């Protein structure tokens, strides 16, 4: 687990319940003494805060006087607010989840929740905002560019290197020790399975996500037998990358995460 004490954040907590605001504030400041918390009890003031200040993280209740949390967030987004948002409510519906996703909220906490849930959000925030070094290995330059574009669409921050074959992958990995390697299986010369063996001679703990357009039965089982962390069928999308990264980094998946059958966590 990450050491949350290093977090230095400005956080907004918007809820019409003083008890809830105090609970969230104490959970935040208990995780790190460097977290500065501001509070509001209504939607209009929430919008004013979001519009006036650059908050790193915001916890916003759905039902508040004068303006709902969703309405405040929608207007703030239109004004350019990019705060990392967690929606809070005593009611969870698919309609609300869809709206929260459309407003680029990270998670939806169902009341009552625990201090551990707040700590989990902080863990996720820290990991999402900390750049991960990623190596993309594929013999097609077009595919490599597409994969890089998909990675850039994820909520996670990436520093992306790309190479076109297994031998180059080994050289690049030895130089930078990437956090994650996205590795194509079907490459001429040294294929993905052989490349994995070479990478593990450099670092037995290397994190590898296999990529393939091949739907042949048994491929995912073969990858699982080799201890590969995840298996992606091409084409894939940013939401699938988000799901895999949460799993690889041991983060709690947000309630708003979409499940996809083409992501095989192994």
C-alpha positions in Angstrom: 0.0 0.0 0.0 1.1 3.6 -0.7 2.2 5.9 2.1 -0.7 8.4 2.1 1.1 10.8 4.5 3.0 12.2 1.5 -0.2 13.5 -0.1 -0.5 17.3 -0.2 -4.0 18.0 -1.4 -6.7 20.7 -1.4 -10.1 18.9 -1.0 -13.7 20.1 -1.2 -16.4 18.3 0.8 -19.9 19.3 -0.2 -22.8 17.8 1.8 -25.7 19.3 3.7 -25.0 17.0 6.7 -22.5 18.5 9.1 -22.0 15.0 10.6 -21.1 13.6 7.2 -18.8 16.5 6.4 -17.0 16.0 9.7 -16.6 12.3 9.1 -15.1 12.8 5.6 -12.8 15.6 6.9 -11.5 13.4 9.8 -10.9 10.5 7.5 -9.0 12.7 5.1 -6.8 14.5 7.6 -6.3 11.2 9.5 -4.7 9.7 6.3 -2.4 12.7 5.8 -1.7 15.8 7.8 -1.0 17.6 4.5 -4.6 17.5 3.3 -6.4 20.8 3.5 -10.2 20.5 3.5 -12.8 23.0 2.7 -16.6 22.4 3.3 -19.9 23.6 2.0 -23.5 22.6 2.7 -25.3 23.5 -0.5 -25.1 23.1 -4.2 -24.8 26.8 -5.2 -21.8 27.3 -2.9 -20.3 24.0 -4.1 -20.4 25.4 -7.7 -18.9 28.7 -6.5 -16.0 26.8 -4.8 -15.4 24.6 -7.8 -15.4 27.6 -10.2 -13.1 29.7 -8.0 -10.5 27.2 -6.8 -8.4 24.4 -8.3 -9.3 21.5 -6.0 -7.3 18.3 -6.4 -10.2 16.2 -5.1 -13.9 16.8 -4.4 -16.5 14.7 -2.5 -19.9 15.9 -3.6 -23.3 14.8 -2.3 -26.1 14.4 -4.8 -29.0 15.9 -2.8 -28.2 19.4 -1.5 -30.3 22.6 -1.1 -30.5 25.2 -3.9 -28.7 23.1 -6.5 -28.0 19.3 -6.6 -24.5 18.0 -6.5 -24.8 16.7 -10.1 -26.1 20.1 -11.3 -23.2 21.9 -9.6 -20.7 19.5 -11.1 -22.2 19.8 -14.6 -21.9 23.6 -14.5 -18.4 23.4 -13.0 -17.3 21.0 -15.8 -18.6 23.4 -18.4 -16.6 26.2 -16.7 -13.4 24.0 -17.0 -13.2 22.4 -13.6 -11.0 19.2 -13.8 -11.2 18.2 -10.1 -11.1 14.5 -9.3 -14.7 13.9 -8.1 -16.3 11.3 -5.9 -20.1 11.4 -5.8 -21.8 10.6 -2.4 -25.4 9.5 -1.9 -27.7 7.3 0.1 -29.2 6.0 -3.2 -27.4 4.3 -6.0 -29.2 3.9 -9.4 -28.0 3.1 -12.9 -29.4 6.5 -14.1 -27.3 8.3 -11.5 -24.3 6.2 -12.3 -24.6 7.0 -16.0 -24.8 10.7 -15.2 -21.8 10.5 -12.9 -19.8 8.8 -15.6 -20.9 11.5 -18.2 -19.6 14.1 -15.7 -16.3 12.3 -15.4 -16.7 11.4 -11.8 -14.3 8.8 -10.6 -16.4 7.0 -8.0 -19.8 6.9 -6.4 -19.8 6.2 -2.7 -23.0 4.8 -1.2 -23.8 6.1 2.3 -23.0 5.0 4.9 -19.4 4.3 4.0 -16.3 3.8 6.1 -13.0 5.7 6.6 -11.4 2.8 4.7 -13.4 3.8 1.7 -11.9 7.3 1.8 -8.4 5.8 2.2 -9.1 3.7 -0.8 -10.0 6.8 -2.8 -6.8 8.5 -1.7 -4.8 5.4 -2.8 -6.4 5.5 -6.2 -6.0 9.3 -6.6 -2.3 9.0 -5.8 -1.7 6.1 -8.2 -3.8 7.7 -11.0 -1.9 11.0 -10.8 1.5 9.4 -10.5 2.9 8.7 -14.0 3.4 5.0 -14.8 6.3 4.1 -17.2 4.7 1.9 -19.9 6.4 -0.1 -22.7 4.2 -1.0 -25.8 5.6 -3.9 -27.8 4.0 -4.6 -31.2 5.4 -5.2 -34.7 2.8 -2.9 -36.2 3.7 0.8 -35.9 0.0 1.6 -36.6 -1.1 -0.6 -33.7 1.5 0.9 -31.4 0.2 4.4 -32.1 -3.4 3.2 -31.5 -2.5 1.6 -28.2 -0.6 4.7 -27.2 -3.7 6.8 -28.0 -5.9 4.4 -26.0 -3.5 4.6 -23.0 -3.6 8.4 -23.2 -7.4 8.2 -22.9 -7.2 6.4 -19.6 -7.6 8.1 -16.3 -4.1 7.0 -15.4 -1.1 9.1 -16.3 1.4 7.3 -18.6 4.9 7.8 -19.9 4.8 5.6 -23.0 7.8 4.1 -24.9 7.2 1.8 -27.9 9.2 -0.7 -29.8 8.5 -3.1 -32.7 10.0 -6.4 -31.6 11.0 -8.6 -28.7 14.8 -7.9 -28.9 14.2 -4.1 -28.8 11.7 -4.6 -25.9 14.4 -6.3 -23.9 16.9 -3.4 -24.5 14.2 -0.7 -23.7 13.1 -2.5 -20.5 16.7 -2.9 -19.2 17.2 0.8 -19.7 14.0 2.1 -18.0 12.5 -0.8 -16.0 8.9 0.1 -17.0 6.1 -0.3 -14.6 4.0 -2.3 -17.1 4.7 -3.9 -20.5 1.9 -4.2 -23.0 3.1 -7.1 -25.1 1.8 -8.4 -28.4 1.7 -12.2 -28.7 2.0 -12.7 -32.4 5.2 -11.0 -33.6 7.7 -12.3 -36.2 11.0 -13.6 -34.8 10.8 -13.5 -31.1 7.1 -13.8 -30.2 5.3 -12.5 -27.1 5.9 -15.7 -25.1 9.6 -15.8 -25.8 9.9 -12.0 -25.1 8.2 -12.6 -21.7 10.8 -15.2 -20.8 13.6 -12.8 -21.7 12.1 -10.0 -19.7 11.8 -12.2 -16.7 15.5 -13.0 -16.8 16.0 -9.2 -16.3 13.2 -8.9 -13.7 11.2 -11.9 -12.5 8.5 -9.5 -11.2 7.9 -7.7 -14.5 4.2 -6.8 -15.0 3.1 -7.9 -18.4 -0.3 -7.4 -20.2 -0.6 -9.6 -23.3 -2.3 -8.1 -26.3 -3.7 -10.1 -29.3 -6.2 -10.0 -32.1 -6.2 -13.8 -32.1 -9.4 -15.3 -30.6 -7.9 -18.9 -30.6 -9.2 -20.9 -27.6 -6.5 -21.6 -25.1 -4.3 -18.5 -25.5 -5.5 -16.9 -22.3 -5.0 -20.3 -20.5 -1.4 -20.4 -21.8 -0.9 -16.8 -20.6 -2.3 -17.7 -17.2 0.0 -20.7 -16.9 2.9 -18.3 -17.4 1.7 -15.9 -14.7 0.9 -13.0 -17.0 -1.2 -10.4 -15.1 -3.8 -9.7 -17.8 -4.9 -10.5 -21.3 -6.4 -8.0 -23.8 -8.2 -8.7 -27.0 -7.7 -6.1 -29.7 -9.3 -3.6 -30.2 -9.5 -2.4 -26.7 -10.5 0.9 -25.0 -9.5 3.2 -22.2 -12.1 1.8 -19.8 -10.4 -1.6 -20.1 -7.0 -0.1 -19.4 -8.5 1.5 -16.3 -9.8 -1.9 -15.1 -6.5 -3.6 -15.6 -4.5 -0.9 -13.9 -6.7 -1.0 -10.8 -6.1 -4.7 -10.6 -2.3 -4.5 -11.3 -1.8 -1.8 -8.6 -4.1 -3.5 -6.1 -6.7 -0.7 -6.1 -10.3 -1.0 -5.3 -12.3 -0.7 -8.5 -14.7 2.3 -8.4 -18.4 1.6 -8.5 -18.6 3.5 -11.8 -16.2 1.2 -13.5 -17.6 -0.6 -16.6 -17.0 -4.3 -16.8 -15.8 -5.7 -20.1 -15.7 -9.3 -21.2 -12.6 -8.7 -23.3 -10.5 -7.9 -20.2 -9.2 -11.1 -18.7 -7.4 -10.5 -15.4 -5.3 -13.5 -14.7 
